[in-house]
Amino acid sequence: MNQFNQQKFNQFILEQGILGFFPKPIKLVSGRTSSWYVNWRNVSNDVYLIDQLTDFVLSYVQQQSIEIDCFYGTPDGATKLAVLCQYKFAKSQPDFKPSQYALAMGRKTPKDHGEPKDRFFVGEPQGRVVVLEDVTTTGGSLLKAVQSLLDLNIQVSAAIALTNRNENMDNGQHVSDVLADLGVKYYSLSQGLDLLPVVFKRKSPGKKIKQSIIDEFNKYGQQPIKL
């Protein structure tokens, strides 16, 4: 497997138009209003592109020496990515054999009956679990997924986002701080603070959007942004 290359991954993001700007600020899933977006949907819906993306994720996990037996995607947000990562990961292992590696999927809405493994999952995560998310802003869906696994006594070794928007929660904490309190380390393959200036220079969305983004980072950002 090739080593993870940050420059190549950032270039992949730029080429696929993952980051962009709204003509008018809109409300995100987090509930916040923003003038810029991070959208991985086109990649997750394309077999060729998601194949490339899984290779980036697997090489990143290997580079970081993250202990793992099972990838698990936040329901809806990263389900397909996690399933494909798990398939590739398991097949590459020397002990690949029946009953050794789970293929896990979570339900967005648990069933109201049955055993926990059937109520919450279509395939229960096993062993050391790495939770995948596409984007973290306030990190609500990622925290919910991790907490639900911990409540079921499932070991979570790491939480990984494809892109960290570098925004804090309303209480001033970042999602990484809350996860650390739960004993789970947070990782991200890319940073909004690194990518936004590049995309802004390429697309030149104008002074109004520039000021809106600067104001957003002054209010919520892990640090101010320079555009």
Summary of the structure (lengths in Angstrom):
residues: 227
radius of gyration: 17.9
end to end distance: 35.7
largest distance: 57.8
contacts: 696
relative contact order: 0.15
helix: 41%
strand: 20%
